Amino acid sequence: MPSELHAERRDAALVLTISDAATRNALSEQVFAAGIEALDVAEGDDTVRCIVLRGEGTVFSAGGDLHRLKANRQADRSVQDNMLQRFHDFIEALRVFPKPVIAAVEGAAAGGGFSLALACDLIVAADDAKFILSYGRIGLSPDGGATWQLMQRLPRNLVLQMLWLFEPVSAAQLHAHGIVNWVVPKGQASTQAFAIAERLASCAPNAIASAKELVNQWPERSLAQQLDAERDHFLENFFHANSGEGVQSFLDKRPAAFE
């Protein structure tokens, strides 16, 4: 039976958990479809302020299910093409989702599982977590936007080393390169992610969304274009009710009550 994605609320956070112990939380079309649907619903729900994505148990995700990949080689090419498209749709949905998405990584994040973590806005990783992108070992090339994400932040030769050689990268190494935001003791990734989600939930959601959009779109713009975009977002947020509440609460030395 393929892996599933379970959704549950934890205060202002929607927790999405990849679940299939038999395959170490391998990815499936069911996970992608459920994830896209959950994000679509959460976008319109003002009570959801943040997403936490994690794997069930002691593993984030082993990536693609090799048994399923083997079976798909015997099927029509469109079967694997459709599955890959659904995966990429989920990656894109995570990137453009206007609310913060936090990956809580325990154990291994391998192949597509690593790509999935990279698509999140923030990564909390256990100190024994391992990140693996050795596609060459199984005769495949990367997917899920891994090359785009890593080349934004790492030297070319290091990205190729990660893609070519079966050398798991530690959470500490990725933290040193700014890819992992927090390294926590084993078993504490979700706990820390929930604490961060709570902090983010106390911020003005319109301001959070503006910041994510500006960061996402900067590669497509010149400095002048980015300045124009920042001006437009600033003015829109400046005249939003949350701006008035934020300034007044600061002056009153009390917690803000944002809409």
Backbone hydrogen bonds in HBPLUS format (Angstrom, degrees):
<---DONOR---> <-ACCEPTOR-->    atom                        ^
c    i                          cat <-CA-CA->   ^        H-A-AA   ^      H-
h    n   atom  resd res      DA  || num        DHA   H-A  angle D-A-AA Bond
n    s   type  num  typ     dist DA aas  dist angle  dist       angle   num
A0004-GLU N   A0019-SER O   3.06 MM  15  5.24 163.9  2.09 139.3 142.5     1
A0019-SER N   A0004-GLU O   2.80 MM  15  5.24 165.7  1.82 160.4 160.3     2
A0006-HIS N   A0017-THR O   2.89 MM  11  5.08 163.7  1.92 146.9 144.9     3
A0017-THR N   A0006-HIS O   2.83 MM  11  5.08 162.9  1.86 149.0 155.0     4
A0008-GLU N   A0015-VAL O   3.00 MM   7  5.28 150.3  2.09 142.5 151.8     5
A0015-VAL N   A0008-GLU O   2.76 MM   7  5.28 169.0  1.77 172.3 169.0     6
A0010-ARG N   A0013-ALA O   2.87 MM   3  5.21 164.9  1.90 159.2 159.9     7
A0013-ALA N   A0010-ARG O   2.98 MM   3  5.21 160.3  2.02 131.5 130.8     8
A0049-ARG N   A0012-ALA O   2.82 MM  37  5.43 163.2  1.84 151.7 157.5     9
A0014-LEU N   A0050-CYS O   2.91 MM  36  6.34 159.6  1.95 156.1 159.9    10
A0052-VAL N   A0014-LEU O   2.97 MM  38  6.25 160.9  2.01 146.9 149.6    11
A0016-LEU N   A0052-VAL O   2.79 MM  36  6.11 164.4  1.82 162.7 168.1    12
A0054-ARG N   A0016-LEU O   2.96 MM  38  6.35 158.8  2.00 164.9 170.1    13
A0018-ILE N   A0054-ARG O   2.89 MM  36  6.35 162.0  1.93 154.0 154.4    14
A0056-GLU N   A0018-ILE O   2.85 MM  38  5.93 150.1  1.94 174.4 164.6    15
A0023-THR N   A0020-ASP O   3.17 MM   3  5.82 143.0  2.31 115.5 123.6    16
A0025-ASN N   A0020-ASP O   2.80 MM   5  4.55 171.0  1.80 139.5 138.2    17
A0024-ARG N   A0021-ALA O   3.23 MM   3  4.88 166.2  2.25 100.8 104.5    18
A0062-ALA N   A0024-ARG O   2.99 MM  38  5.59 136.6  2.19 148.8 160.0    19
A0027-LEU N   A0063-GLY O   2.74 MM  36  5.54 159.5  1.78 143.8 149.7    20
A0031-VAL N   A0028-SER O   3.12 MM   3  5.22 121.3  2.48  97.0 110.6    21
A0032-PHE N   A0028-SER O   3.14 MM   4  6.53 161.3  2.17 150.4 154.8    22
A0033-ALA N   A0029-GLU O   2.87 MM   4  6.05 171.3  1.88 155.6 157.7    23
A0034-ALA N   A0030-GLN O   2.95 MM   4  5.96 163.9  1.98 144.9 150.1    24
A0035-GLY N   A0031-VAL O   2.86 MM   4  5.91 151.8  1.94 145.5 153.9    25
A0036-ILE N   A0032-PHE O   2.97 MM   4  6.19 163.1  2.00 153.2 156.7    26
A0037-GLU N   A0033-ALA O   3.05 MM   4  6.23 163.3  2.08 148.6 153.3    27
A0038-ALA N   A0034-ALA O   2.89 MM   4  6.00 158.7  1.93 145.1 151.4    28
A0039-LEU N   A0035-GLY O   2.99 MM   4  6.16 159.6  2.03 149.9 154.9    29
A0040-ASP N   A0036-ILE O   3.02 MM   4  6.18 153.7  2.09 144.7 152.2    30
A0041-VAL N   A0037-GLU O   3.02 MM   4  6.29 161.1  2.06 153.4 157.3    31
A0042-ALA N   A0038-ALA O   2.89 MM   4  6.02 161.8  1.92 147.4 153.3    32
A0043-GLU N   A0039-LEU O   2.93 MM   4  6.01 144.6  2.06 144.7 152.4    33
A0044-GLY N   A0041-VAL O   3.20 MM   3  5.63 132.9  2.43 105.7 116.4    34
A0045-ASP N   A0042-ALA O   3.13 MM   3  4.97 157.1  2.19  99.7 106.8    35
A0048-VAL N   A0045-ASP O   3.06 MM   3  5.66 159.2  2.10 116.8 123.0    36
A0051-ILE N   A0100-PRO O   2.87 MM  49  6.23 156.7  1.93 155.0 162.7    37
A0102-ILE N   A0051-ILE O   2.79 MM  51  6.10 166.7  1.81 154.4 157.8    38
A0053-LEU N   A0102-ILE O   2.78 MM  49  6.10 163.7  1.81 157.6 163.2    39
A0104-ALA N   A0053-LEU O   2.87 MM  51  6.12 164.1  1.90 162.6 164.7    40
A0060-PHE N   A0106-GLU O   2.79 MM  46  5.41 112.7  2.25 173.0 160.9    41
A0060-PHE N   A0108-ALA O   3.24 MM  48  5.76 132.4  2.48 131.3 144.3    42
A0061-SER N   A0108-ALA O   3.12 MM  47  6.31 161.3  2.16 151.3 157.1    43
A0110-ALA N   A0061-SER O   2.95 MM  49  6.36 163.5  1.98 161.0 166.3    44
A0068-ARG N   A0065-ASP O   3.04 MM   3  5.33 118.5  2.43 103.3 118.0    45
A0069-LEU N   A0065-ASP O   2.88 MM   4  6.21 157.9  1.93 154.6 162.1    46
A0070-LYS N   A0066-LEU O   2.87 MM   4  6.00 153.7  1.94 142.8 149.6    47
A0071-ALA N   A0067-HIS O   3.08 MM   4  6.33 156.3  2.14 141.3 147.2    48
A0072-ASN N   A0068-ARG O   2.86 MM   4  6.10 152.0  1.94 148.8 156.9    49
A0073-ARG N   A0069-LEU O   3.20 MM   4  6.47 130.6  2.46 140.1 151.0    50
A0073-ARG N   A0070-LYS O   3.26 MM   3  5.39 140.7  2.42  97.9 108.5    51
A0074-GLN N   A0071-ALA O   3.05 MM   3  5.53 148.2  2.15 109.6 118.5    52
A0075-ALA N   A0072-ASN O   3.15 MM   3  4.93 149.6  2.25  94.5 103.7    53
A0079-VAL N   A0076-ASP O   2.98 MM   3  5.73 153.6  2.05 122.4 128.9    54
A0081-ASP N   A0077-ARG O   3.11 MM   4  6.30 161.0  2.15 150.6 156.4    55
A0082-ASN N   A0078-SER O   2.80 MM   4  5.82 159.0  1.85 145.1 149.3    56
A0083-MET N   A0079-VAL O   3.16 MM   4  6.39 155.6  2.22 141.0 147.7    57
A0084-LEU N   A0080-GLN O   2.91 MM   4  6.09 162.6  1.94 151.8 156.2    58
A0085-GLN N   A0081-ASP O   2.96 MM   4  6.15 151.7  2.04 144.2 152.3    59
A0086-ARG N   A0082-ASN O   3.00 MM   4  6.24 153.6  2.07 146.0 152.4    60
A0087-PHE N   A0083-MET O   3.03 MM   4  6.33 153.2  2.10 146.0 153.3    61
A0088-HIS N   A0084-LEU O   2.95 MM   4  6.24 162.0  1.99 150.0 154.4    62
A0089-ASP N   A0085-GLN O   2.82 MM   4  6.05 144.2  1.95 143.5 154.2    63
A0090-PHE N   A0086-ARG O   3.02 MM   4  6.28 149.2  2.12 143.2 150.6    64
A0091-ILE N   A0087-PHE O   2.97 MM   4  6.33 156.2  2.02 149.8 156.7    65
A0092-GLU N   A0088-HIS O   2.96 MM   4  6.13 164.3  1.99 146.5 150.4    66
A0093-ALA N   A0089-ASP O   2.90 MM   4  6.07 150.2  1.99 140.7 149.6    67
A0094-LEU N   A0090-PHE O   3.00 MM   4  6.26 151.4  2.08 148.7 155.1    68
A0095-ARG N   A0091-ILE O   3.10 MM   4  6.41 154.6  2.17 146.8 153.8    69
A0096-VAL N   A0092-GLU O   3.03 MM   4  6.25 160.1  2.07 155.7 159.4    70
A0097-PHE N   A0093-ALA O   3.05 MM   4  5.83 125.5  2.35 136.3 147.9    71
A0121-ASP N   A0101-VAL O   2.86 MM  20  5.24 130.7  2.10 132.4 147.2    72
A0122-LEU N   A0101-VAL O   3.18 MM  21  6.54 154.0  2.25 154.5 158.2    73
A0103-ALA N   A0122-LEU O   2.85 MM  19  6.23 167.5  1.87 158.3 159.1    74
A0124-VAL N   A0103-ALA O   2.81 MM  21  6.06 174.3  1.82 174.5 175.5    75
A0105-VAL N   A0124-VAL O   2.77 MM  19  6.10 170.8  1.77 167.7 168.3    76
A0126-ALA N   A0105-VAL O   2.92 MM  21  6.30 158.4  1.97 175.3 175.5    77
A0130-LYS N   A0107-GLY O   2.83 MM  23  6.13 151.5  1.91 141.8 148.9    78
A0109-ALA N   A0130-LYS O   2.87 MM  21  6.29 151.5  1.96 164.2 171.4    79
A0132-ILE N   A0109-ALA O   3.08 MM  23  6.38 160.7  2.12 139.5 144.0    80
A0113-GLY N   A0110-ALA O   2.71 MM   3  4.93 142.3  1.85 148.0 138.1    81
A0111-GLY N   A0132-ILE O   2.77 MM  21  6.07 145.5  1.89 144.9 156.4    82
A0114-PHE N   A0111-GLY O   2.97 MM   3  5.36 127.6  2.26 107.1 119.7    83
A0115-SER N   A0111-GLY O   3.12 MM   4  6.56 156.9  2.18 147.3 154.2    84
A0116-LEU N   A0112-GLY O   2.87 MM   4  6.05 147.7  1.98 141.1 149.6    85
A0117-ALA N   A0113-GLY O   3.11 MM   4  6.38 153.9  2.18 140.9 146.9    86
A0118-LEU N   A0114-PHE O   2.95 MM   4  6.24 157.3  2.00 151.8 158.4    87
A0119-ALA N   A0115-SER O   3.06 MM   4  6.30 133.5  2.28 139.7 151.3    88
A0119-ALA N   A0116-LEU O   3.22 MM   3  5.19 132.4  2.46  93.6 106.0    89
A0120-CYS N   A0117-ALA O   3.11 MM   3  5.45 154.2  2.18 107.2 115.1    90
A0181-ASN N   A0123-ILE O   2.91 MM  58  5.38 139.9  2.07 136.1 148.7    91
A0182-TRP N   A0123-ILE O   3.27 MM  59  6.72 158.5  2.32 152.9 156.8    92
A0125-ALA N   A0182-TRP O   2.90 MM  57  6.26 169.9  1.91 163.1 165.1    93
A0184-VAL N   A0125-ALA O   2.90 MM  59  6.21 157.5  1.95 148.0 155.1    94
A0129-ALA N   A0126-ALA O   2.99 MM   3  5.18 166.5  2.01 114.8 117.4    95
A0127-ASP N   A0184-VAL O   2.66 MM  57  5.52 130.5  1.90 163.1 167.0    96
A0131-PHE N   A0169-VAL O   2.83 MM  38  5.04 160.5  1.87 147.4 154.0    97
A0169-VAL N   A0131-PHE O   2.82 MM  38  5.04 176.3  1.82 148.3 149.2    98
A0135-TYR N   A0133-LEU O   2.89 MM   2  5.76 131.5  2.13 109.8  95.1    99
A0138-ILE N   A0135-TYR O   2.98 MM   3  5.69 149.2  2.07 119.9 127.5   100
A0140-LEU N   A0135-TYR O   3.10 MM   5  5.01 170.8  2.11 133.6 130.7   101
A0139-GLY N   A0136-GLY O   3.18 MM   3  4.84 165.7  2.20  99.2 102.6   102
A0149-GLN N   A0145-GLY O   2.95 MM   4  6.13 170.0  1.96 162.2 164.9   103
A0150-LEU N   A0146-ALA O   2.94 MM   4  6.03 171.5  1.95 154.4 157.0   104
A0151-MET N   A0147-THR O   2.95 MM   4  5.87 159.2  2.00 144.9 151.2   105
A0152-GLN N   A0149-GLN O   3.32 MM   3  5.46 143.3  2.46  97.5 107.6   106
A0153-ARG N   A0150-LEU O   2.96 MM   3  5.37 149.3  2.05 109.0 118.2   107
A0154-LEU N   A0150-LEU O   2.77 MM   4  5.68 149.5  1.86 166.5 176.1   108
A0158-LEU N   A0155-PRO O   3.11 MM   3  5.44 125.2  2.43 104.9 118.3   109
A0159-VAL N   A0155-PRO O   3.12 MM   4  6.46 156.8  2.17 155.6 162.6   110
A0160-LEU N   A0156-ARG O   3.03 MM   4  6.32 163.2  2.06 154.4 158.6   111
A0161-GLN N   A0157-ASN O   3.03 MM   4  6.19 150.8  2.11 137.6 145.7   112
A0162-MET N   A0158-LEU O   3.04 MM   4  6.28 156.8  2.09 146.5 151.8   113
A0163-LEU N   A0159-VAL O   2.95 MM   4  6.24 148.0  2.06 147.0 156.5   114
A0164-TRP N   A0160-LEU O   2.82 MM   4  5.87 155.0  1.89 153.7 159.3   115
A0165-LEU N   A0161-GLN O   3.06 MM   4  5.74 165.7  2.08 144.5 149.1   116
A0167-GLU N   A0165-LEU O   2.85 MM   2  5.55 126.9  2.13 109.6  93.3   117
A0174-LEU N   A0170-SER O   3.17 MM   4  6.51 163.5  2.20 150.9 154.5   118
A0175-HIS N   A0171-ALA O   2.82 MM   4  5.97 143.9  1.95 144.8 155.9   119
A0176-ALA N   A0172-ALA O   2.99 MM   4  6.20 148.5  2.09 142.6 150.1   120
A0177-HIS N   A0174-LEU O   3.20 MM   3  5.05 130.6  2.45  90.4 103.3   121
A0179-ILE N   A0174-LEU O   2.87 MM   5  5.21 149.8  1.96 160.5 154.0   122
A0180-VAL N   A0174-LEU O   3.34 MM   6  5.39 163.4  2.37  98.4 102.2   123
A0178-GLY N   A0175-HIS O   3.04 MM   3  4.97 159.7  2.08 102.1 108.1   124
A0188-GLN N   A0185-PRO O   3.00 MM   3  5.63 148.6  2.10 148.8 148.7   125
A0192-GLN N   A0188-GLN O   2.96 MM   4  6.15 162.7  1.99 155.8 159.7   126
A0193-ALA N   A0189-ALA O   2.92 MM   4  6.11 156.7  1.97 146.7 154.1   127
A0194-PHE N   A0190-SER O   2.84 MM   4  6.08 155.8  1.90 154.0 159.7   128
A0195-ALA N   A0191-THR O   3.11 MM   4  6.38 151.4  2.20 141.2 148.8   129
A0196-ILE N   A0192-GLN O   2.98 MM   4  6.28 154.2  2.04 151.2 157.9   130
A0197-ALA N   A0193-ALA O   2.86 MM   4  6.07 156.3  1.91 147.4 154.7   131
A0198-GLU N   A0194-PHE O   2.94 MM   4  6.18 149.1  2.04 144.0 151.7   132
A0199-ARG N   A0195-ALA O   3.16 MM   4  6.48 151.5  2.25 140.2 147.2   133
A0200-LEU N   A0196-ILE O   2.91 MM   4  6.22 159.9  1.95 154.1 159.7   134
A0201-ALA N   A0197-ALA O   2.86 MM   4  6.02 145.4  1.98 143.5 153.4   135
A0202-SER N   A0199-ARG O   3.19 MM   3  5.43 146.9  2.30 101.3 110.6   136
A0203-CYS N   A0200-LEU O   3.02 MM   3  5.38 162.9  2.05 111.9 117.3   137
A0207-ALA N   A0204-ALA O   3.12 MM   3  5.42 122.2  2.47 105.2 118.9   138
A0208-ILE N   A0204-ALA O   3.05 MM   4  6.34 156.2  2.11 154.5 162.0   139
A0209-ALA N   A0205-PRO O   2.96 MM   4  6.11 161.3  2.00 146.2 150.8   140
A0210-SER N   A0206-ASN O   3.04 MM   4  6.21 154.5  2.11 140.9 147.7   141
A0211-ALA N   A0207-ALA O   3.04 MM   4  6.23 163.8  2.07 148.4 152.2   142
A0212-LYS N   A0208-ILE O   3.12 MM   4  6.40 159.9  2.16 149.9 155.0   143
A0213-GLU N   A0209-ALA O   2.99 MM   4  6.21 163.1  2.02 150.7 155.4   144
A0214-LEU N   A0210-SER O   2.92 MM   4  6.13 164.4  1.94 156.0 160.1   145
A0215-VAL N   A0211-ALA O   3.02 MM   4  6.18 161.5  2.05 148.0 153.0   146
A0216-ASN N   A0212-LYS O   2.87 MM   4  6.01 159.7  1.91 150.7 156.7   147
A0217-GLN N   A0213-GLU O   3.06 MM   4  6.15 150.4  2.15 147.1 153.7   148
A0220-GLU N   A0217-GLN O   3.10 MM   3  5.73 148.4  2.21 118.8 127.1   149
A0221-ARG N   A0218-TRP O   3.06 MM   3  5.29 166.3  2.07 115.2 119.5   150
A0226-GLN N   A0222-SER O   2.88 MM   4  6.15 154.3  1.95 150.3 158.1   151
A0227-LEU N   A0223-LEU O   2.84 MM   4  6.07 156.3  1.89 153.9 160.3   152
A0228-ASP N   A0224-ALA O   3.05 MM   4  6.32 152.4  2.13 142.5 149.7   153
A0229-ALA N   A0225-GLN O   2.96 MM   4  6.24 155.7  2.02 144.9 151.5   154
A0230-GLU N   A0226-GLN O   2.81 MM   4  6.06 158.9  1.86 151.6 157.4   155
A0231-ARG N   A0227-LEU O   2.93 MM   4  6.13 154.7  1.99 145.2 152.0   156
A0232-ASP N   A0228-ASP O   3.00 MM   4  6.29 161.8  2.04 149.5 153.7   157
A0233-HIS N   A0229-ALA O   2.97 MM   4  6.22 166.3  1.99 153.9 157.4   158
A0234-PHE N   A0230-GLU O   2.84 MM   4  5.92 160.5  1.88 148.3 154.5   159
A0235-LEU N   A0231-ARG O   2.98 MM   4  6.17 168.9  1.99 156.0 157.9   160
A0236-GLU N   A0232-ASP O   3.07 MM   4  6.22 158.3  2.12 144.8 151.3   161
A0237-ASN N   A0233-HIS O   2.92 MM   4  6.12 161.6  1.95 153.2 157.8   162
A0238-PHE N   A0234-PHE O   2.71 MM   4  5.81 145.8  1.82 146.9 158.2   163
A0239-PHE N   A0235-LEU O   3.23 MM   4  6.37 152.8  2.31 146.0 148.9   164
A0240-HIS N   A0237-ASN O   3.14 MM   3  4.95 161.5  2.18 100.4 105.4   165
A0243-SER N   A0240-HIS O   3.01 MM   3  5.59 143.1  2.15 114.3 123.5   166
A0245-GLU N   A0241-ALA O   3.07 MM   4  6.39 161.6  2.11 152.8 158.0   167
A0246-GLY N   A0242-ASN O   2.79 MM   4  5.87 153.2  1.86 141.3 149.3   168
A0247-VAL N   A0243-SER O   2.98 MM   4  6.18 167.4  2.00 155.0 156.8   169
A0248-GLN N   A0244-GLY O   3.02 MM   4  6.09 165.9  2.04 147.0 151.7   170
A0249-SER N   A0245-GLU O   2.86 MM   4  5.87 160.8  1.90 147.5 153.2   171
A0250-PHE N   A0246-GLY O   3.13 MM   4  6.22 151.2  2.22 139.6 147.1   172
A0251-LEU N   A0247-VAL O   3.03 MM   4  6.33 159.7  2.07 149.9 155.3   173
A0252-ASP N   A0248-GLN O   2.80 MM   4  6.00 146.6  1.91 145.9 156.3   174
A0253-LYS N   A0249-SER O   2.87 MM   4  5.84 109.6  2.38 131.9 147.9   175
A0254-ARG N   A0249-SER O   3.00 MM   5  5.23 166.4  2.02 147.9 152.2   176
A0253-LYS N   A0250-PHE O   3.16 MM   3  4.96 148.9  2.26  94.6 104.0   177
